Amino acid sequence: MELDAIGLEIQEEELGPLLRRSLIGLERETQRVMNTGVLSSSDHPQSLGDRLKHNYIKTDFGEAQMEFITPPIEGADNVVNYLDAIQQVATQNLPDNEQFWTLSSLPELPDDESKIRVAHPDEKGFLYRNKLIKKYGKKRQLFTSVHLNFSLSEKLIQTLFTSEFHNYFDSYVEFHNFIYVKIGRKFVQNRWLLTYLFGATPIYNGDDNNTRDSVRSVRNSELGYTNIDDSIQASYQSIEAYVTSLKKMVQEGKLLSFSEFYGDVQFKSIDKNEDSLISSGINYFELSGLDIDPFSRVGIKSETIKFIQLLSAYFLMTPDLAEDEVDLTLLKAKQLNDEVAMEDPRTNSVTKNAGIKLLNELILFNNNFYLDDELKDELVSYKEQFEQPELSLSARINDQVINQSLVNFAMNRANLNRRFYQSQLNSLTGFNNYSSNTQLILAGLLKKGLRFDLVDDDGDVIRINGHLLQHGTISDLDSSILNQIVHDKQTLKKVLGQIDIKVPSGISVRSLDEAMAYYPDIVGKALVVKPRFVKSSQMTHIFRVAPTLNEYREAIKRNLLVDTQVLIEQIVVGSVYRFMMVDGRVQGVVERLPVSVVGDGRQTLAELIAQKNAKIGRSSRGPWHQLNLLEVERQTLETQGINETTIIPRGSEAIIRYDNNFNAGASQNEVSGQMDDSYVSLIGDYAKRLKIMIGAFDVVITNLYIPYDAKHADSLIVLSVETSPDLAINSFPNFGDKQVIADRIIELLQKIRTKPNA
């Protein structure tokens, strides 16, 4: 395998690892369709906000034609995960009768083309789309694809220029542009390879097509998304020639603008100014002809992206086209690509031998220079697809379509995708390494189209509008000392008591002897025994009926096994509520109910628990936790005189745990509209005293309807303060309207700007 000067320099300087440090951005287009596969005629979902300002979800040509856009990201798996998350948010904001079409080919269209709605995000965009209709009609503009935006590691280019190529180029920008144009034109030259391997539109389902036969890729053929004037060809001799050729076609009226050029490779600048491509340099190139892969939930597999990254490195390091041969060679390459696109996908291609030869080269290149072990099997698979065309993507789709029709195949894939996303209401696909709270925040940001930075997944930290946010609730707006104190329940009680906030009475003990010495003071009283520092619902013992001496001793002993100190508190009578605070104000109130089941007079307790757990497992509505029967639960049942085999009378409630811990399976009802305003005001005052911007108060209230009276301070007692409360409690109540606290947190951080140098 021959390397050119750039390839040899990369080999000599051992720059191979930088080849894999490229940035990838994805733009995935799709159609909103009815559940029958017919193109939707409804408006763009209002819940997704202003599509012009949205950073992730926009509309393309048609009103039903959505586009999901990721920022540039290092790593194929990472960018696919990001796209997956965006698509999840979009899917969860569709009406129940709509889904996303899973092919690049057209869905079922109205008989009357005038009923195909054109996107109207603004007047300028609407006028431009109508000019396109006059040239192409509506149907051709409705083809969808995945666009891949690619940029090399800037460190790689800088190192090459500094070490050797400053001797041959007048400036860094000139060398920078040379590299991008070299790679770009090699992609154009070898476009047939991507069409063969990733073509995925074997059927054209329009009424005005010229063929009914199966092909590799209608979209990448002359029938697909291409400029109808064959004379529209950009020059890839240099970036100057590229810009000049496109400008000339705009001036001659062949193109409405640069945007109308549908070439396979398009060079881009961040400021979207064509002249900047020459003066400031190419920022990235866009590879625009990838069919949507219906076997991937997001339309493209990470392996496909890794292969394109490998191709980019190969094109960079191997000999370039001769300058005087560029235009003619690329014209022939376009004709070859058109031929490959229109081949029967079940037959050998005219490029079979060339494909096998190139794949052998790429296998050798990967083994010697690129060194991506994950690609080894994939490259062999691609080679086999040239040897056995029935294994190719387009052939496999064609077989599916023959068996069940195009619409049925596409909608079956769409149904699989929707069911998956519906099961992810309390998590964000692609960001599962972050906490559930942070995932809810990220989902809210994606829905609103707001930018954010992923700081550290191990630390569960992101940045919004300059503000650091950890665990979805702990921000740089809150008191840092309080974030530490809340983890020590006894210290927190002392802090609250010193600022006249009523808390349960109790003590902290370090040994069994100390606890036993305290027993005479609490004999006959209902108690809570729990670890002081360790958060563990299984270690929390709630004795609604005063414990016996032995029960008390065993509870202390169990807690001392997991913590150095144990809290002993007297039970407070009343209902438990969580007040969720954002911006120092109450944003939601839920009543936290004990873990329980209700009898039907026929089933045993064990059967009732299994039935409830099965229902929880099937639910896509919220993050409900399974009920368990462990030591604490069994002790709770014993106090009620029941066990697993007891048949619970119809309508009777069996308490499994008295505590209201969400993670233990407790239920919660949204009661913001029922809570008396005096309690809301009081909790707001507590938040100000503690300087809490984001957090929660868990309190016991005797009667939520009777106004608070300071003369009877026991009517509200604070059990705990949380600086990292679970946001899902308010987002998915069992009863009542949900309160999307994540949105309130986002609004707060967007509202408050960070100080300079913060």
N, C-alpha and C positions, 0 to 999 in steps of 0.2 A: 504494500500500500504506500502510495507516494504522498509525502507531506510537502507543503510549500514552505516559504520562509516563515510565515506566521506559525504554522504547525511545528516547525523545527524549533522555533524560539520557545514555544509553550512546552515542548518536550524537554529542551535543555534547561529551562528555568524551573521545571517541575511545577507548572501552573495548572496542571490537570484538575485539582480540586476546585479551582475557581470557575471552571467550565460549568460546574453544577450549581453555582451560586447565582444563577440568573433569576430575574423576577418575572413572574407570570401573572397576568390579569386576565380574567374571563368575562365575556359578555354572552350570556345565553338568551336567545330569543325563543319565545313560545307563544302559542295561541290559547286564549281562554275559549273553551268550548262547553256546550251544554253536555249533560251526562249521556246524551245520545250521540255525541261526536259532531254535532252541528256547531259551526262558528257562533260564538255569543254575540248578541247585539246590545248587551247592557253596557253601562258606563264603567269606566275604570273605577275600581273600588275606592270610595271616599275615605275609608278607614286608613288607606295607605298614604294619604296626604297629597301634597302638591307634586305631581310627577316632574315638573320642570326643576324643582329644587331638590328633589329626592336624589340621594347619592347612590342608591342601590337598585331601585325599582322604577323603571320608566316605561313609556309606551313607544313603539317604533312606528311603522306606517299605519297600521290599523288600530282602531280603538281597542280591539280585543288582543292586540299583539304586544305582549309584555316583553321587557328586556331586563334581565338581572345582571348587575355589574359588580364585580369584585374590585377592590384596590389591587395594585401590584403586590405580590406576595412571593417570598422565597419558599420553594418546596411545592411539588405537584400535589401531594396529599393535603397540604395546608390550604391551597387555593380551592381545591375541590370541596373541602370541608366548609370553607367560607361560602361558596356558592350554594352548598346544601342548606346552610342556615338561612340564607336569603330566600331560597325557594320555599323552605318551610314556613317562614313568616308570610310570604305571599299566598301560599296555599291555604293557610289558616285564616286568611282574610277574604277568601272567595265565598260567594253565597253557596248554599248547599247543593244547588243544581248546576254548578260549574266545576270544571277541572282544567288541568293544563294538558294540552295535546302533546304527545310524546314523540312526534316525528317531524322532520324538516318538510315533508310533503304536506299538501294542503288538507285540512279537515273537510268535512261536508260543508259546502257553501250554499247560500241562498240561490234559487234559480235566477232571481233578478239581481244582477251584479250591483245595481244602485243601492241595494239593501246592505251591502258590505260597508260598514261604518269606517270612516277615515278618522284617525286620531286628530284631535283639535286642541293640543296643549296650549297653543297661543296662535295669534293670527298669522304671524310670519311662517310658522311651521305648517299651518293648514294650507296656506297658499303654495308652499313648496311641494307638499304632498299632491296637491291637485295638478301641478305641472307634471309631476311624475306620472300621474294617471293618464294624461294625454299622450305620453310617450310609450308607456309600458302596459297600461291597463292596471286593474287592481290586483288580479290574481298573481301575477309575477312578483309583485311586491310583498305578497303574503308568505313566500317561502321563508323559513326560519333556519337558523344555524347557530353554531357556537363560534364566536370570534376569540382568537387567542392573541393577547398582547404580550410581546416578548422584548425583554431588555437584558443585555449582558451585564455581568458584574463590572461595575465601573472600575473596581480595583484591578481587574484583569486587563482592561484596555489601558489604564494608566501605567501599569507595570510593563506592558509590551512597548508602549510608546517611549517610556523613560529608558528602558534597557537597550532598545535597538532602533525602533522605527522613527524616532525623532530625527534620525539621519536621512530619512527618505521623504518625510512630509513636512510642509512648512509650518503646520500648527497641529495642536492636539485635536481640534475640531475636524480638520481635514482627515486625519487618520481615523478618528472616531466614526465619521460618516462613511469612509471607505469600507470599514469592517461591516457596518450594518448593510450597506448596499451589496457587498459581496455575498453575505448570507441570504439577503432577501432575494436576489436574482437566482441563487441556486435553488431556493424553494420554488420559485416560478418555473425553473427548468425541470424540476422533479415533481411537479404538482401531481402528475399521474400516479405517483406512489401513494400519496395520501388519499386520492380518489379511489384507488383500488382497495386499499386496506380499510378505509373508514367511510367509504360511500355507503349511505344508508337510506336512499330513497329509490328503491327499485320500481316503484309504481307512481305514475302521474295520474292523479284522480281528478284533473280538471276536465271540462267538456270539450275544450278546443285543442287537445293535444294531437300531435302528429303520429303518435305510436301508442299501441296498447300492450306492447311487449315489455317484458321485464328488462330492466337495465341496472347498471351499478349505482348510478347517482343522477337522477333527473335534475336535482338542484345544481349540480356542477356541470351540466350539459348546456347546450345552446337553448334548451327549453326552460332552463332554470333561472336563477338569480344572476343575470349577467347583463352587461350593456348590449343592447340590440344592434348597435352600429359596430360592425367588425373593425372599422378604422380606429375605434377608440382603443389605443394601445399606449401605455406609458413607456417611456424609455428608462431602462435600468442600467445605462452605461455609467451614470454617476448621479449623485443627488441633485446636481445642477441640471442635468439633462431630464431627470424625473420631474422636477418642479416646472421647468420650462415647457415640457411636453404637455403637462396637465393645464398650465395657464393658457397655452395656445388653443387647446380644445375648448376651454371655457370661452375664450375670446371669439372663437369661430362658431359658438353656439351649439357645439356637439355635446357639451356638458353644461348643466345648470350651475354646477359648482364642483369643487374638489370632492364633495360628499357623494356626488353621483358616480364617481369612478368606483366600479365594483371589482377592481383587480384583486388577484389572489393575495398579493402582498402590498400593503400601503404603509408608507413611512409617516410617522406622527411626531409632532412636537407638543409639549405640555400646554403651551399657550395657544395651540390650534392656529398658529400663523404659519402659512406655507413658507414665507421668506425666512422664518426662524430655523427651518430645517437646514438651510445653507449657512446662515450666520452663527447660530448658536449650537447647531448639531441635532441629529436625530435622537429623540428620547427613547423611542421604541418602534417596532414595526408590528403591524396587525396582520395576522394570518386569518383570512376571513371566510374560507370556504369549507369549513368542517361541518358535515351533516350531523344532526343530533343522533346520538346513539341511544335507541330506546331501551337497551338493556342496562343502561346506567341511569340511576334516579335523576341525576342532574344533567344528563345528555352528553357527558364526556367522562371517560375513565382516567384516573390518575396515570395509568400505564401509557395512555395515548399521549399525555402531556410529557411524560418522561421520554418517550420516543422522539417527540418533536424537539425536546431539549438536546437529545443525543444527535439528531440530525443537524441542529444548529452548530454544535461543536464540530461535527464532521465537515460541514460546509466551510466553517471558519479555517480549519487546519489543512484542508486539501486544496489542490490547484484550482484557480479561478478560470472563468471563461476568458478567452482573448477579447480585448476591447472591441475589435472590429467585427466580432462574431456575435456579440451580445444580442442585438435586436433580432437578427434572423434566427438565431438559436431559440430564443424565447417565443418567437412567433410559431416555429415548428412545435415547440413544447406545448403551446396552447392547443394546437390542432391535435396533438397526440392525447392530451388530457380529454378533449372533447370526444375522441374516439373511445378511450377507455371508459368514460362515463356512460356511453351508450351501448357498451357491450352487454351481452347476456351474462349475468353474474354467475351462472352455473357452468360457464364454458371457460376454457383457457384464454387468457388475455394475450394481446399482441406484445405486451410487456412482460410476459412470463419469464423469459430468459434474463432480461434486463433487471427485473425485480429480484430474482434469485441471486444474480451477481451482486447487486447493490446490498442486499441483505447479508450476503457473505462478507462483504467489505465492512459493513456496520458491526457485524459480530466480531470481526478481527479488531476493528477500531475500539470497540467497547472493552474487549479483553486486554488490549495493550495500552490504551490511553485514558479512556473515559472511566472505566472501572466501576460501573454500576451493576452490582451483582443481581439486583432486582430485575434488571432488563434482560438477563441472559435467556431465561425461558420464553420471555415475550418475543424476543428477536427470532428465536427458533419457530415459534408459533406463526409469526408473520411470514417467514420463509415457507412454511407448510401451506399457508393460504395461497401462495402463488402456485405451488405444486398441486394443491387440491382445491380448486376454486369454490367447491361446495362448502368449504369451511369459512369462507369470507363473510364478513358482516352482512353485506347486501344479500348474499345468497341465503343466509340463515333467516333474514327478515322476509325474504321472498317466500321461503317455505312456510313461514308462519302465516303470511297473508293468504297464500293459496289455501291453507287449511281452515282459516277462520275469517277472512276478509280483512281489508285494510283497517276499517273503522273498528271492528271487534278487537283486532290485535292491539291497535293504539289505545283503545279505551281500557282493555284489560291491564295494560301496563300503567295507564293513568290511575286505575282503581288501586293497584298495588301501591303506587306512590302516595295516593291520598290516605289510604289506611295507615301507612307508616307514619305520615306527618300528624295524623289525628291522634296517634298514640304518644306523641311527644309534647303534649300541652304544657307540661311542667319542666321540659328540658329543651335545649337548643342543639339540634343535630350539628355535629362538627365542632362543638365547643363543650363536649361532655367532660373534658378535663378541668373545667371551671366548676365552682360550686353552683348549686341550683339557684341561689340568689343572683349570682353574677350572670347566669344564663338568662334569667328573666329580664335583667337590665339590658343585656346585649340584644335580646329579642325586641325589647322596646325601642332601642336605638336603631336597629335595622328597620323596624316598622316605620319609624318617624323619618328615616333617611339621614340620620345624624352621624357624623364622623366620630370615631373613637380610636384609641390605641390600645393594643394588647401589650401590657407591660411584662407580666410574668404569670404563666399559668400555675406554676408550682406555688407561688405566693398568692394566687387568686386576686391579682391586681390588674385593673384597667385604668385608663385615663380618659376623662370626659371633659372637654372644654378647659383643659389644663388642670383639672382636679383629679387627684388620685382617689380611687375607690377600691376598697378591699372587701371581699365577701359580699359585695352588692349593697352594703349599707354603711360601712365604716369609711368615712371620708375625711379629708383634711379640714373640713369645716367644723368637726366635732372636737370636744376636749379629749386630748390624747390620754390624760390621766384617768378619765372615766372609763375609757376602753379597757384599761388594765384592772380597775377596781371591780367592774361588774363580774369578773371571773372569780372573785372571792366573795361568796354570799354573805359572810359575817361582816366583813369590812364594809360592804355595800350597805348593809342594814345600819351600821353605825353612822355612816355618812348621811344616809337618809334621815335617821333619827335626829341628828344634830341640826338639820335644817327644817325641823318640825314636820317631817313626813311620817305618817303613822305606819309602822311595820309590825309583823308578828313578834310576839315575845318568845325568847328562847336563848339557848347558850350553845357554845362550841366546846367539844370535849376532845382530848387527845388520847384517852385510854379507856379501857373498859372499866377500870376502877373508878375513874372520874365520873363516868356515866352512871355507874351504880350508886355513887354517892349522891347524885342529883335526883335519883328516882323518887325518893320520898316527897320531893317538891312537886312532882307532876303525877303522882299516883292518882288514878281515877280520871285522868284527863285524856282527851283525844289528842294524838300527836302525829307529827311528821318527823321521820328520821331519814337523813340523807347525807351524802358526802359534802364536805365544805368546798373543796376545790374541783373535784372531778364531776363532769356532767354525765350522769348515767341514770336513765329512767329505770333500769332494772335494779338499781340500788336504793331507789326511793321507796320507803315503807310508809304508807299512810294508814294510820289506825283511827278510823272513825269512831270505833268503840275502844275505850282505853285498853292498852295492851296489858297482858299479864306480865309478871316479872320475867318469865322465860322468853316470851315473845319480844319483849324490850331488849333483853340481853342478846338474843340471836340477831336482831336487827343491827345493834351496835357492832357486834363482832363481824358481821358481813360487810358493813361499811368500812371498818378499819382495815379490811383486806385490800381495799382499792384506794384508800385515801389516808392521809396522816391525821385528819381531824374529821369529826362528825358533828353535824348540826342537829339539834333537837329543838323543834318548834311546836308550839301549841297550834292546833288547827283553828282557823278562822271560819266562822259560819257565814255562808253567803255564796253567791255565784261568782265564778272566775271570768274576768274579761281581759282581753288584750287591746290596749289603745295603741294604735300605730301612729307614729309621729314622723312628719317630714316638714322641714322648714319651721320647726318648733310648734307646729299645729297638728291637731288630731286629724288624720286622714281616713281613719276607719276603725271600727270597734267590732270585735267578734267575741261572742260568748263561747267559752271553751268548756265542753261537756265531758263528763267522765266516759271512759271506755266501757261500752255496754252493748248488749243485744236485747231484743224484745222477743218474748216467747210467743209461740203459736199454739201451745197446748198439745202439740204432737211430737216435736223434735227435742232431742236432748240438747244440752248446752253445747257439747262438742259439735253436734250437727249444725246448730245455729251459727257457731263461729266459723265452721267450714263454709257454710253458705254465704256468710258475709265476706269472708276472704275471697271466695270465688267471684263475687260481685265486684270487689275491689280490683281483682286481677283483670277483669274484663273492662273496667271503666277507663275511658280516655279523657274524663272530665277533670281529673285532678290527681295530685300526688298522694293518694291515700296509702297508709301503711297497714300492713297485715297485722292481725291480732294474734298474739301468742299466749300460750299457757305455760308460764314459767313459775318460779317460786313465789314471786310477789303476787302474781295473778291468783295462784292457788290459795295463798293465804287470804286474799281478799274474798274469794268465794267461800272459804271456810267460815268467815265471819257472818255470812248470809245463810249458812247451813246448806249450801249446795255444792255440787261437784260436776265433773264432766258428764256424768250419766244422768243427771237430774233433768227431767222434762219440765221446762219452764212454762208456767200457765200462760194462756193466751192473754196478751196485752201487758204482761208483767215484765219489768225491766230487771235484767241481771247485770249487776255492776262487775266488770272484770278488773278494772283498775279505778281507784277513786281519783287519782291525779289526772290532770287535764293535759298531759304531755302529747304534743302533736305526733312525735316520732313513735309513741307507744300505741297509736291508733285512735286518739281522741278525735271527736267531731267538733265542728265549730259553726256557729250561725252568725251571720252578719246582722248587727243590731244598732248600727249607727243612728238610724232614724228613730229608734225607740229610746235611746239613752237620754236621760235628762241633761239639759245643757249645763247644769251646774257642775256635773262631773267632767264634762268636756273642758270647761273653763279651768277647773282645778288641775287637771292633768296638764293642760297647757302651761299653767303657772309652774308646776313641778319641772317641766321641761326647761323653762327659762332659768330656774334656779340652778339646774344641773348643767345648763348650757348644752342641751341636746338638740341637734338639728335633725338627725336621723336616728330613730330608735323605737323602742316599745316599752310600755309599762304593763306588767301583769298585776292586776289588782283584784281584790275581793270587794264586792258591793252588795250590801244587804238587799236593796230593792232599787233597780235602775230607774223606776218611775218616780220615786219620792226624791225631791231635791236634797242636795247635800246640806247638812247643818253642822257648822263647826262645833256646836255644843255637843254633838254626838259624833265625834271624830271616828268612832269605830265603824261608821257606816261605809267608810272607804279605807281599806288597808292595802298598801303596796307590798306585793309578794316579791317582785324582782323588777329589775330594769335590764333591758337587752339592748346592746348597741349593734348586734348582728342578728336581728330577728328573721324568722323565715317568712319571706314575702308571699309564699304560696298560700299561707293561711288566709290572707285577705283576698287573694286572687281566685281561690277555689273553695268558697264556703259551701257547707252542705245545704244551707238554706239562706236566702237573702241575696241581694245584689252584690256581685263581686266588686272589689275596690282594687284597681290596678296600681298598687303602690309603686311599682317599678317606674311607671310613667311620671309619678310625682317627684321621684328622686331625680330622674333625668331632667325634668323641668327646673328643679332647684339648681342643679349643677350647670345647666345652660344659662340660667339667669345671673349667677354670680361669677364674675370674671376673676381669674387668679391675679394676684399682685405680681408686678414685674419681678423677674428673677426667682419667682416662687417655684 
